[in-house]
Amino acid sequence: MPHIQLAEGLPGIRSLFAFRPETAKPLCELADVLLHASGTLTPGERELIATYVSSQNDCHYCQTTHGAIAAHHLGGDEALVLEVKRDFEHAGVSAKLKALLNLAGKVQRGGQQVHPEDIERSRIEGATDQEIHDTVLIAAAFCMYNRYVDGLATWAPPEIPGYRERAAHVAEHGYLGIPQAALAEAG
């Protein structure tokens, strides 16, 4: 049961976007820049970072949503998403992504948990300053998104198939249309 009156049937952050569209716009713009816009990390890699942080924060809605988007970008590889959430150091991802996931996990625990050796590991594995910056910002932003979703006790469907369906749309079109879609669904 949500802590405030939210539109019924809209899960997670989508219900919050419908509740307060003026805050939805900048939050979606940030997500679009970090996760969907072109960059040297693939959208799948960036979605894996968001998924990992959300799983560490135990946010069911965000880890399931972004895990489904990551899997879509990765050709449907849901097993890889689960491997990353369970033990990224032994998952079938690049050494660079493992270093960045390590960095994201440090940020998730607290910004001051990031040490020079974490940055150095990322650089040794080939991460650029922009990739390091974006990893830290994805991790920090998803701590905020996770706490926003769970702090207001939003509803999240337990079934995976619904997340897959929405994931394909977001993977292909990005995050900018989500606030308008949430308003249309709520109306």
C-alpha positions, -999 to 999 in steps of 0.1 A, spaced: 0 0 0 16 33 -11 22 59 16 5 86 -5 -25 84 -29 -11 72 -63 -28 62 -95 -39 25 -93 -23 1 -117 8 21 -124 38 4 -110 69 18 -93 83 51 -105 56 55 -132 30 61 -105 52 88 -90 57 104 -124 19 106 -129 16 120 -94 42 148 -99 49 153 -137 70 184 -131 96 163 -112 93 134 -137 107 154 -166 142 161 -152 144 126 -137 136 110 -171 160 133 -188 188 123 -165 180 86 -170 180 91 -208 214 108 -208 229 82 -185 214 50 -199 201 55 -234 221 83 -251 251 73 -272 283 67 -252 313 44 -251 296 21 -227 268 2 -244 233 8 -231 233 -29 -219 264 -22 -198 249 10 -184 216 -8 -176 236 -36 -159 252 -9 -136 217 5 -128 204 -31 -122 233 -40 -99 230 -9 -78 192 -14 -75 197 -51 -65 222 -40 -38 195 -15 -26 169 -43 -27 146 -23 -49 125 -49 -66 109 -26 -91 141 -9 -103 162 -40 -104 136 -59 -123 128 -31 -147 164 -22 -155 174 -59 -155 147 -65 -182 160 -35 -202 196 -48 -199 186 -83 -210 168 -68 -240 200 -49 -250 220 -81 -244 199 -102 -268 176 -115 -241 203 -128 -219 185 -128 -185 209 -153 -171 238 -128 -175 217 -102 -156 212 -126 -128 249 -135 -127 258 -98 -124 234 -93 -96 246 -124 -78 284 -122 -83 296 -97 -109 332 -107 -104 325 -141 -118 299 -131 -144 305 -132 -181 313 -95 -185 344 -77 -195 371 -69 -169 364 -32 -175 327 -37 -166 337 -57 -135 359 -28 -124 330 -3 -130 305 -25 -112 329 -26 -83 330 12 -84 292 14 -86 290 -9 -55 313 13 -36 291 44 -44 260 24 -34 275 18 0 285 54 3 305 79 -17 334 79 7 338 42 1 353 49 -33 391 49 -29 419 57 -54 426 20 -60 389 16 -72 395 44 -98 429 30 -107 414 -5 -113 389 10 -136 416 29 -155 438 -2 -157 409 -21 -173 405 6 -199 378 29 -185 379 65 -195 373 94 -172 338 99 -187 330 62 -181 342 65 -145 321 97 -141 290 82 -156 293 50 -135 295 70 -103 265 92 -115 245 61 -125 251 45 -91 243 78 -72 212 84 -93 199 49 -88 203 52 -51 180 82 -53 155 65 -77 155 33 -55 148 53 -24 121 74 -42 103 42 -54 106 23 -21 104 53 2 68 59 -10 60 22 -10 50 21 -47 34 -11 -60 55 -34 -82 42 -64 -100 60 -97 -90 57 -113 -125 87 -109 -149 68 -110 -183 52 -75 -178 87 -61 -173 100 -77 -205 72 -61 -225 79 -26 -213 117 -31 -215 116 -35 -252 99 -2 -256 123 17 -233 153 0 -248 143 12 -283 129 46 -275 146 57 -243 132 74 -212 119 108 -225 84 96 -233 78 80 -199 62 109 -181 36 115 -208 29 78 -210 24 76 -172 0 106 -174 -20 89 -202 -21 56 -183 -32 74 -151 -59 95 -169 
